[in-house]
Amino acid sequence: MSRDADHQHIRRTQDPSLTSSTYILQTTMTDFNNTPKPVDTSENPVDGGVNSAIDKNAPLLAGVGIPQSSTPVEVKNASGKVVRDIPPVHIIDQAWTSSNWYQHLNWINIPILVVVPLIGIYGLMTTQLNYKTAIWAFVYYFCTGLGITAGYHRYWAHRSYTAALPLRFMLAAFGGGAVEGSIRWWARDHRAHHRYTDTEKDPYSVRKGFWYSHLGWMILKQNPKKIGRTDIADLNADKIVTWQHQNYGKVAIFMGFVFPTLVAGLGWGDWRGGYFYAGVLRLVFVHHATFCVNSLAHWLGDQPFEDRHSPRDHIITAFATLGEGYHNFHHSYPSDYRNAIQWWQYDPTKWVIQVCKALGLASDLKEFSANSIGQAKVQMAQKKLDRQRAKLDWGIPVDQLPVWEWSDFEDATC
């Protein structure tokens, strides 16, 4: 993959072996590898159009639990006889009832997303905060947050730079301390999110509601057959990724709770504070900072690069997400290692990657050219101006105005 990621030539051609609405994206550069993948362009957003307004007040369960009928299909039984059979309906496609409500919930995630915050509140009310523990909790918040933003996201999900083995190990360890799933699971879903943004195949589409994209998609079960497919061959070939995936439970418990408690306990004797503040409460803040990328970054802000989809840029989201808030840029140029392209914009993840490059831990930092980015900004600005222009009354067009001779003017003004 070339360093100047915008040197790509995209050509969409219809494949006669596929349906009329399916195309092959042929390109010399993709986010994940150089192998073109079939893309289903017929997918529609759940609200009927990407330009439709997002329902900011949609409830947590918006967009899920919609009953769907199953169409009988003909299958052969053990004796070879053709019979009509109704395939089973996934639980998310069944209506909520008093007898099946618990089956709609993802009971693996609920303890982490619901019980852990309650434990944190208890610790906050019963445990005095030591200033050393406060500093450590703040530092470890950045470490685990960067494990997600610089590691899970910009390195493994988008391959926006090359990381040396020591850096990959640290990112995998700290990312595990954020307790957001394994690298393999996280990056797979994120690639699907980019490939199918705002559609039914987007695992956390904001079109299903703000709170669904923030929390609901993890609290409620999803039908894996409806999540868009992505290529993760590179992740499966990464030994650190596969090791972390196979041992994720141990990594998450140790790095999420044991390690921060040990540092505070062995360092200055604050075992209880280390657990509640650097462990539990720090984890809650990291969680919701990351979740804001799925929700707030698709709701709050401007769209200076493209408006076909929901991602937006805003400084508030950037501060809440360690620099991931310039999301319109990111979705426009996903393989760029930066989210913020101006020096004054807040993007600590970018700064850390740059420091790692200076230390020899990172290389091949991919950037789109200023010319390519400038083209997108000008085109988007022109598009906004055209919309404003269309709302104004410009009077009768010049070519439709009557033509007067001088004598006609003299007669009219006498």
Secondary structure, 3 states (H helix, E strand, C coil): CCCECCCCCCEEEECCCCCCCEEEEECCCCCCCCCCCEEECCCCCCCCCCCCCCCCCCCCCCCCCCCCCCCCEEEECCCCCEEEECCCCCHHHCCCCCCCHHHHECCCCHHHHHHHHHHHHHHHHHCCCCHHHHHHHHHHHHHHHHHHHHHHHHHHHCCCCEECHHHHHHHHHHHHHCCCCCHHHHHHHHHHHHHCCCCCCCCCCHHHCHHHHHHHHHHECCCHHHCCCCCCHHHHCCHHHHHHHHCHHHHHHHHHHHHHHHHHHHHHCCHHHHHHHHHHHHHHHHHHHHHHHHCHHHCCCECCCCCCCCCCECHHHHHHCCCCCEHHHHHHCCCCCCCCCCCCCCCHHHHHHHHHHHCCCEECCCECCHHHHHHHHHHHHHHHHHHHHHCCCCCCCHHHCCCCCHHHHHHHHC
